[in-house]
Amino acid sequence: MCRLVLLCLYLMCVGVTSYAEEREVVFRIDGEATSVEEFAHYYARIHAVNGISTEHFLPHFLYYKLKVADAKKQGWDTLPDFRLQCSVLQNEMGRERESHGLKSVPMKWVKFRQISILLPQHVSAVQERQARQRMDSVYTALKAGADFETLARNYSSEASASSPYADGEWIPEICLVKEFSEQLGTLKKNDFSAPFFSPLGIHVVCLLDCKQEDYPASKTDVANIPKEESEPDSIEWKQITEGLLAAYWDKRHVGASSGNVGNKELEDYFEAHKKEYAWDLPHFKGGVVYCLNKKAASKLKKKLKKLPLNEWKEKIDAFSKEDASLKAEVETGLFQIGSNPYVDKLAFKCGHFTPRTDLPYTFVLGKRLKKGPEDFTDVRSEVQRDYRLSMEKSRLEELQQRFRIEINQDILKTVNCSGKK
């Protein structure tokens, strides 16, 4: 009888423990649990930086975790360059802890594009020379005015597609090998580097943006992370290492990250979903030019009509320097009716405006678009966003077929998008 009572008590304790653990699990992928706490930290520390909408957070988080699971399944976490980055990150985090104590530490985040030729660890002199020659040709083309994004796309299907860094995504600088961080640290926004070698290969990088964000310091020795993932500091470390794995996955799946999407893909997507970008109000596509008088306006119109819209500002600056009588300024883009008084009066024949005192004559040059954008470039950011979301949905469906996913719907109903219950 005593044994029976003890057995019942044991089973009750096991049941209560299992129930308590299950209450903290959002979902499982092939049996591996993702906790509510990790869910909250991911939103607060990682994607809050990139600004994802609450509507898309849940499927995006699942997609992210599936990418990590797939990367681990294929053994990418054992690759030498991945382990090198983790080692660099461990050392940097250790130094940050020593210098700042246990509070949050300032961390620099960078967003960049790259053109890379990856090289094996024991590269031959011939391979190294050939890679250097190719990258020198790239660098010469860039200095001559070639478009960085176009050149980067030409290399995206080659060895550079295995680079662990996702183009156009925010990455903590300490996640980079030092050769990358040193080069990016010397660049101004939109500048590109000279070719440089790293343990991964040879590269040219273009800095898109950088910013400073606080990041919590770890309380434990990063080199000896406990197996339990309940501590907030271990979750922070897990997010960084999994973020690197997700970046590997993105680079091996063309189109998975926004940086690899070309104009052809965006154009095709726009044409297939054109009705979704219809406008409720008419827009004007072109420019508003402020100049000295009607005579100058006539000359400027003739010159600008022959040029693409994206070159107007540069050319008007040049005209002003060459001929003082052609001094002018221009605003270009898409103008919704009601957003600019000059466009309203001159293009849509409504409202009024007060002429500028320094450049008193104003004219507009372009076309009215009543129903919607004329091509994808008119709504590029929206098309890029929607295309990426559609790719995520498609790849999410593919990954869901390859893994056993158990979603705790009862827990999800009690968790809001800040991760709190």
LINNOR-V62524 format. One record per residue. RES is the residue in one small letter. D_FIRST is the distance of its C-alpha to the first C-alpha in Angstrom with 1 decimal. Layout:
BEGIN
{{RES/D_FIRST} {RES/D_FIRST}}
END
This chain:
BEGIN
{{m/0.0} {c/3.8} {r/5.4} {l/5.0} {v/6.3} {l/8.7} {l/9.8} {c/10.6} {l/12.4} {y/14.2} {l/15.4} {m/16.5} {c/18.5} {v/20.0} {g/21.0} {v/22.6} {t/24.4} {s/25.7} {y/26.9} {a/28.6} {e/30.3} {e/31.4} {r/33.0} {e/35.3} {v/36.4} {v/39.7} {f/39.8} {r/38.9} {i/41.4} {d/40.1} {g/36.7} {e/38.3} {a/37.6} {t/40.4} {s/39.2} {v/40.7} {e/41.9} {e/43.8} {f/45.2} {a/46.5} {h/47.9} {y/49.7} {y/51.4} {a/52.4} {r/53.5} {i/54.8} {h/55.9} {a/57.0} {v/59.7} {n/60.9} {g/60.6} {i/58.7} {s/58.4} {t/55.1} {e/55.6} {h/55.5} {f/53.0} {l/49.7} {p/51.2} {h/53.1} {f/50.1} {l/48.3} {y/51.5} {y/51.6} {k/48.0} {l/48.8} {k/51.9} {v/50.0} {a/47.4} {d/50.3} {a/52.1} {k/49.1} {k/48.5} {q/52.2} {g/51.8} {w/54.3} {d/52.3} {t/53.2} {l/57.0} {p/59.1} {d/60.8} {f/57.5} {r/56.1} {l/59.5} {q/59.1} {c/55.6} {s/56.9} {v/59.8} {l/57.6} {q/55.2} {n/58.2} {e/59.7} {m/56.6} {g/56.2} {r/59.8} {e/59.3} {r/56.3} {e/58.3} {s/61.3} {h/59.6} {g/56.4} {l/53.2} {k/54.9} {s/56.2} {v/59.1} {p/62.2} {m/62.1} {k/64.9} {w/64.3} {v/66.9} {k/67.7} {f/70.0} {r/71.4} {q/72.0} {i/74.0} {s/72.3} {i/72.9} {l/69.8} {l/70.5} {p/68.4} {q/67.4} {h/70.1} {v/72.9} {s/76.2} {a/79.5} {v/80.7} {q/77.7} {e/77.9} {r/81.6} {q/81.2} {a/78.5} {r/80.7} {q/83.7} {r/81.7} {m/80.3} {d/83.8} {s/85.1} {v/82.4} {y/83.3} {t/87.0} {a/86.3} {l/84.3} {k/87.1} {a/89.5} {g/87.6} {a/85.2} {d/82.1} {f/79.0} {e/76.6} {t/78.7} {l/78.8} {a/75.1} {r/74.4} {n/76.6} {y/74.3} {s/71.0} {s/70.8} {e/71.5} {a/69.6} {s/69.5} {a/66.9} {s/64.4} {s/65.0} {p/61.7} {y/63.3} {a/63.4} {d/66.9} {g/67.4} {e/63.9} {w/63.1} {i/61.9} {p/61.2} {e/64.0} {i/61.7} {c/60.1} {l/63.5} {v/64.8} {k/67.5} {e/70.5} {f/69.5} {s/68.9} {e/72.2} {q/74.2} {l/72.7} {g/73.2} {t/76.9} {l/77.4} {k/78.4} {k/76.9} {n/78.1} {d/79.7} {f/78.9} {s/78.7} {a/80.7} {p/78.9} {f/76.5} {f/74.2} {s/70.5} {p/67.9} {l/67.3} {g/70.9} {i/74.0} {h/74.1} {v/76.0} {v/74.2} {c/75.3} {l/73.7} {l/72.9} {d/71.4} {c/69.5} {k/67.8} {q/65.7} {e/62.1} {d/59.7} {y/56.6} {p/53.6} {a/53.5} {s/50.4} {k/48.3} {t/47.0} {d/48.8} {v/49.8} {a/49.8} {n/46.1} {i/44.6} {p/40.7} {k/38.8} {e/37.2} {e/39.7} {s/38.5} {e/41.3} {p/44.4} {d/46.6} {s/44.9} {i/45.3} {e/49.0} {w/49.4} {k/47.5} {q/49.8} {i/52.9} {t/51.8} {e/50.8} {g/54.0} {l/55.9} {l/54.1} {a/54.8} {a/58.5} {y/58.5} {w/57.2} {d/59.9} {k/62.7} {r/61.7} {h/61.8} {v/65.3} {g/65.3} {a/61.8} {s/63.2} {s/66.1} {g/68.3} {n/68.7} {v/69.8} {g/73.5} {n/76.0} {k/76.0} {e/72.3} {l/72.8} {e/76.0} {d/74.3} {y/71.4} {f/73.7} {e/75.9} {a/72.8} {h/71.6} {k/74.9} {k/74.3} {e/71.3} {y/73.8} {a/76.3} {w/77.5} {d/77.8} {l/80.9} {p/83.7} {h/83.9} {f/86.8} {k/86.6} {g/89.1} {g/90.5} {v/92.2} {v/95.1} {y/96.8} {c/100.3} {l/103.7} {n/105.7} {k/106.3} {k/108.3} {a/105.5} {a/103.0} {s/105.2} {k/105.2} {l/101.5} {k/100.7} {k/102.6} {k/100.9} {l/97.3} {k/97.6} {k/97.8} {l/94.6} {p/90.9} {l/89.2} {n/87.2} {e/90.4} {w/92.2} {k/91.2} {e/92.1} {k/95.4} {i/96.4} {d/95.8} {a/98.1} {f/100.7} {s/100.8} {k/101.5} {e/104.2} {d/106.0} {a/105.7} {s/106.8} {l/103.6} {k/101.3} {a/98.2} {e/94.5} {v/92.1} {e/88.7} {t/87.2} {g/84.2} {l/82.9} {f/83.9} {q/82.3} {i/84.8} {g/84.5} {s/83.4} {n/86.8} {p/89.9} {y/92.3} {v/90.5} {d/90.3} {k/94.1} {l/95.4} {a/93.1} {f/91.9} {k/94.9} {c/93.1} {g/92.8} {h/94.8} {f/94.7} {t/96.6} {p/98.3} {r/97.6} {t/100.4} {d/100.2} {l/99.9} {p/101.3} {y/101.5} {t/98.3} {f/97.7} {v/94.8} {l/94.7} {g/92.1} {k/90.8} {r/89.0} {l/85.7} {k/85.0} {k/82.1} {g/80.1} {p/80.2} {e/82.7} {d/80.5} {f/77.2} {t/78.9} {d/79.4} {v/75.7} {r/74.5} {s/71.6} {e/70.2} {v/70.6} {q/69.0} {r/66.0} {d/65.6} {y/66.2} {r/63.6} {l/61.1} {s/61.9} {m/61.5} {e/58.1} {k/57.0} {s/58.3} {r/56.7} {l/53.4} {e/53.3} {e/54.0} {l/51.3} {q/48.7} {q/49.3} {r/48.5} {f/45.2} {r/41.9} {i/41.9} {e/39.0} {i/40.2} {n/37.9} {q/40.1} {d/38.0} {i/38.5} {l/42.2} {k/42.8} {t/41.7} {v/43.7} {n/47.4} {c/50.0} {s/49.8} {g/46.3} {k/44.8} {k/42.1}}
END
